[in-house]
Amino acid sequence: MKNMSTNELEEILQQEKTIQLIDVRETDEYAGGHIRQAKNLPLSELAERTNELDADRPLHVICLAGGRSMNASIYLEQAGFDVTNVDGGMMNWQGDVSK
Protein backbone atom coordinates (compact mmCIF):
# COMPACT_ATOMS: atom_id res chain seq x y z
CA MET A 1 0.00 0.00 0.00
CA LYS A 2 1.25 3.46 -0.90
CA ASN A 3 1.32 6.23 1.69
CA MET A 4 1.72 10.00 1.51
CA SER A 5 1.83 12.84 4.01
CA THR A 6 -0.83 15.51 4.31
CA ASN A 7 1.73 17.99 2.93
CA GLU A 8 2.17 15.84 -0.18
CA LEU A 9 -1.61 15.63 -0.55
CA GLU A 10 -1.92 19.40 -0.31
CA GLU A 11 0.68 19.81 -3.10
CA ILE A 12 -1.23 17.39 -5.34
CA LEU A 13 -4.54 19.18 -4.65
CA GLN A 14 -2.98 22.50 -5.68
CA GLN A 15 -1.90 21.01 -9.02
CA GLU A 16 -4.81 18.68 -9.81
CA LYS A 17 -8.34 19.78 -8.98
CA THR A 18 -10.04 16.53 -10.02
CA ILE A 19 -8.25 14.18 -7.64
CA GLN A 20 -10.31 11.22 -6.39
CA LEU A 21 -10.14 11.73 -2.63
CA ILE A 22 -12.40 9.97 -0.15
CA ASP A 23 -12.82 10.79 3.52
CA VAL A 24 -13.78 7.61 5.38
CA ARG A 25 -14.80 9.33 8.62
CA GLU A 26 -18.41 9.12 9.74
CA THR A 27 -20.86 11.69 8.35
CA ASP A 28 -20.92 13.84 11.50
CA GLU A 29 -17.10 14.00 11.60
CA TYR A 30 -17.00 14.97 7.92
CA ALA A 31 -19.62 17.69 8.50
CA GLY A 32 -17.42 19.18 11.22
CA GLY A 33 -14.72 20.00 8.67
CA HIS A 34 -13.27 18.33 5.59
CA ILE A 35 -11.07 18.92 2.56
CA ARG A 36 -13.25 20.56 -0.11
CA GLN A 37 -12.40 17.98 -2.80
CA ALA A 38 -13.06 14.99 -0.50
CA LYS A 39 -16.12 12.81 -0.98
CA ASN A 40 -17.51 11.37 2.24
CA LEU A 41 -17.66 7.59 2.12
CA PRO A 42 -17.69 6.33 5.73
CA LEU A 43 -15.68 3.20 6.41
CA SER A 44 -18.84 1.64 7.86
CA GLU A 45 -20.50 1.96 4.40
CA LEU A 46 -17.49 1.31 2.19
CA ALA A 47 -18.28 -2.28 1.20
CA GLU A 48 -21.80 -1.32 0.08
CA ARG A 49 -20.71 1.85 -1.74
CA THR A 50 -17.46 0.83 -3.47
CA ASN A 51 -19.30 1.00 -6.81
CA GLU A 52 -19.43 4.82 -6.42
CA LEU A 53 -15.66 4.99 -6.97
CA ASP A 54 -13.88 5.16 -10.32
CA ALA A 55 -11.61 2.11 -10.52
CA ASP A 56 -9.78 3.62 -13.51
CA ARG A 57 -8.39 6.57 -11.51
CA PRO A 58 -5.96 6.64 -8.57
CA LEU A 59 -7.67 6.96 -5.22
CA HIS A 60 -6.49 8.82 -2.10
CA VAL A 61 -8.00 7.96 1.28
CA ILE A 62 -8.06 10.11 4.45
CA CYS A 63 -9.64 9.88 7.90
CA LEU A 64 -8.99 11.55 11.26
CA ALA A 65 -5.59 10.07 12.18
CA GLY A 66 -4.78 7.39 9.60
CA GLY A 67 -6.14 4.15 11.06
CA ARG A 68 -9.48 3.95 9.28
CA SER A 69 -7.99 5.17 6.03
CA MET A 70 -5.34 2.44 6.28
CA ASN A 71 -8.07 -0.20 6.73
CA ALA A 72 -10.06 1.28 3.84
CA SER A 73 -6.94 1.39 1.66
CA ILE A 74 -6.20 -2.28 2.30
CA TYR A 75 -9.78 -3.20 1.40
CA LEU A 76 -9.78 -1.04 -1.76
CA GLU A 77 -6.37 -2.29 -2.87
CA GLN A 78 -7.63 -5.88 -2.57
CA ALA A 79 -10.65 -4.82 -4.66
CA GLY A 80 -8.29 -3.71 -7.44
CA PHE A 81 -7.98 0.04 -6.84
CA ASP A 82 -4.75 2.05 -7.13
CA VAL A 83 -4.84 3.44 -3.57
CA THR A 84 -2.74 5.85 -1.52
CA ASN A 85 -3.33 6.22 2.22
CA VAL A 86 -2.87 9.72 3.68
CA ASP A 87 -0.78 9.34 6.85
CA GLY A 88 -1.80 11.40 9.86
CA GLY A 89 -5.22 12.25 8.44
CA MET A 90 -7.13 15.40 9.24
CA MET A 91 -5.24 15.77 12.52
CA ASN A 92 -2.16 16.68 10.46
CA TRP A 93 -3.97 18.59 7.69
CA GLN A 94 -2.82 22.23 7.54
CA GLY A 95 -4.79 23.30 4.44
CA ASP A 96 -8.24 24.81 4.07
CA VAL A 97 -11.23 23.04 5.58
CA SER A 98 -14.84 23.24 4.34
CA LYS A 99 -17.92 22.74 6.50
N, C-alpha and C positions, 0 to 999 in steps of 0.2 A: 504494500500500500504506500502511495506517495503522501508526503506531508509537506506543508508549507506554513510559514509564520503569518500572523495577521498583517505584518508589514509587507510581506510579499503579495498577499491578497490585495491589499490597498493599491499597490503599484499596478497590478493586473487590472483592477477595476478602473483605474485612471486611464488606461490605454484601451481597454475593450469594454464597451458598455453593454454588450449582449452576453456576458458570461452566464453560464448556468450554475447558479449558486443556490443551494437549499439550506435553510435553517431548520434543524431538526428539534428545536425546543418546542415545548407545548405552546398552544395558541396564546395563552395569557402571558407567557414570558416574551413571546415574539411581539405582542401588542405593546409591551412595556418599552420597547426599543429594539430596532433591527437595522441591518444594512439595507439601504433602499432597494438594491438589485436582488435581494434574497427573497426566495419564495418559501413560505412556511409549509413544511411537510413534516409534522411531528413524528418522532421516532416510533411512537405508539401506533401510527397509522401507515408507516412506510410500506409494509408488506402489501397492504390493500391498495396503495396509491402509486406504486412504482411505475405503472403505465403512464403516469402524467409526465414522466421524465423523458428527455430525448436521448436515446441510447447512442446516437451518432455524434454527440458532442461531449467534450470533457465535462466533468461534473465536480464542483467544489462543495464541500460539506462543512457546516459550522454549527456549533451549539454554544452553551455557556462557557465551558472550560475545556472541552476536547474529548471527554469520555463518550458521550452519546454520539458525537460525530464520528468517532473512531469505530464504534459498533455499527453505525449506519454505513460507513465506508466499506467495512469488511463485507457486510451483506450485499451492498451494491456492486462491489468488485466481483463477488461470487456470482452475481446475476449478469455479469458481462459488461458493466460500465467501466469507463476510464475515470477513476475517482482520485481526488486529492482531498485529504483531511486537513482542516485548518487547525493547527496546534494552538492551544490556549484560548480558543473561542472568543466570545464576546467580552470576556473578562480582560483580554489583552487588546481588544480592538480600540484604536485611537482615532479612527476616522469618524465621519458624520454618521448620525443615527437618526432614523425616521421613526415616527410613532403613529 
